[in-house]
Amino acid sequence: MFVFDHTIPRGFQNRFSTQYRCYSVSMLAGPNDRSDVEKGGKIIMPPSALDQLSRLNITYPMLFKLTNKNSDRMTHCGVLEFVADEGICYLPHWMMQNLLLEEGGLVQVESVNLMVATYSKFQPQSPDFLDITNPKAVLENALRNFACLTTGDVIAINYNEKIYELRVMETKPDKAVSIIECDMNVDFDAPLGYKEPERRPQYHEEPAWQILMKLLICFLGQAFTGSGNRLDGKTKGIEPSPAPLTASDIKRGIPNYDFKVGKITFIRNSRPQPRKILDDDDAMNRFIAFSGQGQSLRKKGHKP
């Protein structure tokens, strides 16, 4: 009699694997708003999954691999709560889009162990992501709601009531990594549809005071273009242009026949003075002060 001991490998003893019908978080029944599930990368599973995971001694943190066997698409996630109805799990809408799942579709859920992330690279799916003042800080804050990253996934983050989608371009040291309590370097690729601005040729920028002086000179030249008028009616600053000289107007100088070597003689042309001025000068020359004769009331040489 032979006894065969079919020992199950240890790697498969602690493995959780089951199928659920998946729905988006908006289908989750209850009075509380569970929009927080849409802001991260974690799912909601039924209580029976927690009971089964506890018996299997699954290592923490609990990470899962989700697979859509119909489209051969897969991703990774964490678990947020165990409050879903039996046979159902609730996924964020962006995760269902990555898996090409519709409401009520079947998804395979398996427990996995992932390496801790050291590097990740993201590509925004819209240039609007560049409008954020500090995109790296916004992304690092949003990743606190995620448990793991998978290369090729398009994750969605909510910032200022707007949804931004980012594609996971690269992760290290593996294509699927855990980002819980890790020191990860984050990098960005150019956004989808982004065009670099055209570079303008560089030019030497003039100092501000030179530009101001040019504008002032230009303004003064246009503002004061009129001509001034005098109160006496005369035109100021305008002289008649001299008449052109002809050959007959040019007179040759009279030679100095008394010229001697070593002697310079200055000849000045004297104009004849007016007659009235000459007569006045002659009268002044002929005038002698106190040259008149005195007159007496009595005649000289006659005695009374």
C-alpha positions in Angstrom: 0.0 0.0 0.0 1.5 3.3 -1.1 0.6 6.6 0.6 1.1 9.8 -1.4 1.6 12.9 0.6 0.3 15.7 -1.6 1.8 18.7 0.2 0.6 22.1 -0.9 3.4 24.5 -1.5 3.8 27.1 1.1 3.5 29.9 -1.4 -0.1 28.8 -2.2 -1.2 28.2 1.4 -1.5 31.9 2.2 -2.9 33.0 -1.1 -6.3 34.6 -1.3 -8.1 34.3 -4.7 -11.7 34.8 -5.5 -14.1 36.4 -7.9 -16.5 39.3 -7.2 -19.0 41.3 -9.2 -17.7 44.8 -9.2 -19.6 48.1 -9.1 -18.6 51.7 -8.9 -18.7 53.5 -5.5 -21.8 55.5 -6.6 -23.7 52.2 -6.4 -22.8 51.7 -2.8 -25.9 51.7 -0.7 -26.0 53.7 2.5 -26.7 57.1 3.9 -23.1 58.2 4.0 -21.4 59.8 1.0 -18.4 57.6 0.1 -16.9 60.0 -2.5 -13.6 59.6 -0.6 -13.2 56.1 -2.3 -13.0 57.9 -5.7 -10.0 59.9 -4.5 -7.7 57.0 -3.9 -6.7 53.5 -5.1 -8.4 51.3 -2.6 -11.5 49.1 -2.8 -14.4 47.9 -0.5 -14.7 44.2 -0.1 -17.3 42.0 1.8 -16.8 40.9 5.4 -16.3 37.3 4.4 -13.1 38.3 2.6 -11.7 39.7 5.9 -12.6 36.4 7.7 -10.9 34.4 5.0 -7.8 36.7 5.0 -7.5 36.4 8.7 -7.3 32.6 8.5 -4.7 32.7 5.8 -2.4 34.9 7.9 -2.0 37.4 5.1 0.9 39.8 5.6 0.2 43.5 6.0 -0.4 45.8 4.3 -3.1 43.8 2.4 -2.5 44.3 -1.3 -4.4 42.8 -4.2 -4.1 42.1 -7.8 -7.3 42.8 -9.8 -7.7 41.0 -13.2 -10.3 41.2 -15.9 -9.9 37.9 -17.7 -12.2 39.0 -20.5 -9.9 41.9 -21.6 -6.7 40.6 -20.1 -6.2 43.8 -18.1 -4.9 43.9 -14.6 -4.0 46.4 -11.9 -3.2 46.5 -8.2 -4.9 48.1 -5.2 -5.4 48.1 -1.4 -8.5 47.6 0.7 -10.3 50.4 2.5 -13.2 48.6 4.3 -15.0 45.2 4.5 -18.6 46.5 4.4 -19.8 45.4 0.9 -22.5 42.9 0.3 -21.5 39.3 -0.2 -20.2 38.6 -3.6 -19.7 42.2 -4.5 -16.8 44.7 -4.3 -16.8 48.4 -5.0 -14.0 50.0 -7.1 -13.1 53.6 -7.9 -14.4 54.7 -11.3 -10.9 55.2 -12.8 -9.9 51.7 -11.8 -12.9 50.2 -13.6 -11.9 52.2 -16.7 -8.4 50.8 -16.6 -9.8 47.2 -16.3 -12.4 47.9 -19.0 -15.1 46.7 -16.6 -18.8 47.6 -16.7 -21.2 47.6 -13.8 -21.7 44.1 -12.5 -18.7 42.7 -14.4 -16.6 39.9 -12.9 -13.1 40.7 -11.5 -10.6 38.2 -10.1 -9.1 39.4 -6.8 -5.8 37.9 -5.6 -3.6 38.8 -2.7 0.0 39.7 -3.6 3.2 41.0 -2.0 4.8 44.0 -3.7 8.2 45.6 -3.4 8.4 49.1 -1.9 8.6 51.9 -4.5 11.8 54.0 -4.9 10.9 55.9 -8.1 7.9 56.7 -10.2 7.2 58.8 -13.2 3.9 60.3 -14.3 2.5 61.9 -17.4 -0.4 64.3 -17.0 -3.2 63.7 -19.6 -3.9 67.4 -20.0 -1.8 70.5 -20.0 -4.2 72.0 -17.4 -2.1 70.1 -14.8 0.6 72.7 -15.4 -1.7 75.5 -14.0 -1.2 74.1 -10.5 1.3 76.1 -8.5 3.1 73.2 -7.0 2.1 70.0 -8.9 4.6 67.7 -7.2 3.3 68.6 -3.7 -0.3 68.1 -4.9 0.5 64.7 -6.3 2.4 63.6 -3.2 -0.5 64.6 -1.0 -3.0 62.7 -3.3 -0.9 59.5 -3.3 -1.5 59.2 0.4 -4.9 57.6 -0.5 -3.2 55.0 -2.7 -1.6 51.8 -1.6 0.2 50.8 -4.7 1.0 51.8 -8.3 1.0 49.8 -11.6 2.9 50.8 -14.7 0.5 51.7 -17.5 -2.4 52.7 -15.2 -4.2 56.1 -15.5 -4.9 57.3 -12.0 -7.2 60.2 -11.1 -6.6 62.8 -8.4 -9.0 65.5 -7.2 -7.7 69.0 -6.6 -9.8 72.2 -6.2 -12.9 70.3 -7.2 -11.3 69.3 -10.5 -10.2 65.8 -11.6 -6.7 65.4 -13.1 -5.7 62.2 -14.8 -2.1 61.0 -14.8 -0.6 58.0 -16.5 2.0 55.9 -14.6 4.9 55.8 -17.0 7.5 54.0 -14.9 7.9 52.5 -11.5 11.0 51.1 -9.7 12.1 48.6 -8.7 9.2 46.7 -10.3 6.3 47.3 -12.6 3.9 47.1 -9.6 5.1 48.6 -6.3 3.8 49.4 -2.9 3.8 53.1 -1.9 2.9 52.7 1.8 5.5 54.3 4.1 8.1 54.6 1.4 10.7 57.2 0.3 9.8 57.6 -3.4 11.3 60.0 -5.9 8.5 61.5 -8.1 9.2 62.8 -11.7 7.0 64.2 -14.4 6.9 63.7 -18.2 5.6 66.4 -20.6 1.8 66.5 -20.5 -0.2 64.9 -23.3 -0.8 67.5 -26.1 1.7 70.0 -24.6 3.6 72.2 -27.0 6.7 74.0 -26.0 6.5 77.8 -26.5 8.4 79.3 -29.4 11.7 80.8 -28.4 12.1 84.4 -29.4 15.5 85.7 -30.5 17.4 87.3 -27.7 18.0 91.0 -28.0 19.9 93.6 -25.9 17.5 95.2 -23.6 18.0 99.0 -23.2 18.0 100.5 -19.8 14.7 101.9 -18.6 15.9 105.5 -18.4 17.0 105.4 -22.1 13.6 104.2 -23.2 12.0 106.9 -21.1 14.1 109.6 -22.6 13.3 108.4 -26.2 9.6 108.5 -25.4 9.9 112.0 -23.9 11.8 113.4 -26.9 9.3 111.8 -29.3 6.4 113.3 -27.3 7.9 116.8 -27.1 8.7 116.7 -30.8 5.1 116.0 -31.6 3.5 118.2 -29.0 5.3 121.5 -29.8 5.4 121.6 -33.5 3.8 125.1 -34.0 5.6 128.5 -34.5 5.7 131.3 -32.0 4.1 134.8 -32.5 5.4 138.2 -31.2 3.1 140.8 -29.7 4.5 143.5 -32.1 3.7 141.3 -35.1 7.3 140.7 -36.1 8.5 137.3 -37.0 11.2 136.0 -34.7 14.1 134.1 -35.7 13.4 134.2 -39.4 15.8 136.1 -41.6 15.5 136.6 -45.3 17.8 134.5 -47.3 20.6 136.6 -48.9 20.4 137.1 -52.6 23.0 135.2 -54.6 26.1 137.2 -55.6 26.9 137.7 -59.2 30.3 138.4 -60.8 29.5 142.2 -61.3 28.8 142.5 -57.5 32.3 141.5 -56.6 34.7 144.5 -56.5 38.4 144.1 -56.4 40.4 145.9 -53.7 42.5 149.0 -54.3 46.2 148.2 -54.2 48.3 150.1 -51.6 51.1 151.7 -53.7 52.9 152.9 -50.6 53.4 149.4 -49.3 56.7 148.8 -47.6 58.2 145.5 -46.5 57.7 144.9 -42.8 54.9 147.3 -42.4 51.2 146.5 -42.2 48.7 149.1 -43.0 45.0 148.7 -42.1 42.7 150.5 -44.5 39.2 151.0 -43.2 36.3 152.1 -45.4 34.7 155.2 -43.9 31.2 156.0 -44.9 30.2 159.7 -45.4 28.2 160.9 -42.4 24.9 162.6 -42.9 24.9 166.4 -43.5 23.0 167.2 -40.3 25.5 165.4 -38.1 28.4 167.3 -39.8 26.7 170.7 -39.3 26.2 169.9 -35.6 29.9 169.1 -35.3 30.9 172.4 -36.9 28.7 174.4 -34.6 30.1 172.6 -31.6 33.7 173.4 -32.8 32.9 177.1 -33.4 31.2 177.5 -30.0 33.4 179.3 -27.3 32.1 179.5 -23.8 31.7 183.0 -22.3 33.0 184.7 -25.4 30.1 187.2 -25.6 30.3 190.9 -24.8 28.6 192.4 -21.9 26.0 195.2 -22.2 25.6 198.2 -19.9 22.6 200.4 -19.3 24.7 203.4 -19.7 26.8 204.2 -22.7 30.5 204.4 -22.2 32.1 207.9 -22.6 28.9 209.9 -21.8 28.6 211.7 -18.5 25.2 212.8 -17.3 
